[in-house]
Amino acid sequence: MIMDKKKDDVIQSFLTALDHGYRESFLMYAENTYSVYEIWLYASVLGYEGGFKALEEWIQTNYPKLNRRQLLLAEIVKLESDIDFLRQQVHADLVKPDAAATRIAHLSKELRGHVVEVDKITKGTDRRGLVLAGADKVMRELRAIFKDNEDVTNALELAYESVWAMLIDEK
């Protein structure tokens, strides 16, 4: 995916504006963090004011992320197909029912495990996403309210960094 030049410029100007320590910290975080939402929130704490879509495209271009949920859903479809195929073989007398029963039980157990895991990922992502979205909204609103008061703005920036550190520790 080729990023639009303007979007890339927004990201590059954000990275250039950071001092070396914060830039390295952000780049390491972007590389090692699975959630694009968490990377976006961290970027916001560091002063990123660009859009989510631009940052998401930059992350996917520079630090592609696996979508575990999508992989598990694909495996669920394959397991269902394997179970159906095995049942068809039993009906066609190609496989003995007792041998098939053991294999179907094993595949069914694996299928249920995948379904449970997808459910956990979905619920965890939804819950964490809501918390992060709320935190981001609060930070942006407070920045807008106190933009003319440098003392408050500086104190808020320190508070954002502290809150961010606590969110990271909660993982």
Secondary structure as GFF3:
##gff-version 3
##sequence-region A 1 171
A	DSSP	alpha_helix	5	17	.	.	.	ID=ss1
A	DSSP	alpha_helix	20	32	.	.	.	ID=ss2
A	DSSP	alpha_helix	36	45	.	.	.	ID=ss3
A	DSSP	alpha_helix	52	62	.	.	.	ID=ss4
A	DSSP	alpha_helix	68	91	.	.	.	ID=ss5
A	DSSP	alpha_helix	97	145	.	.	.	ID=ss6
A	DSSP	alpha_helix	150	169	.	.	.	ID=ss7
###
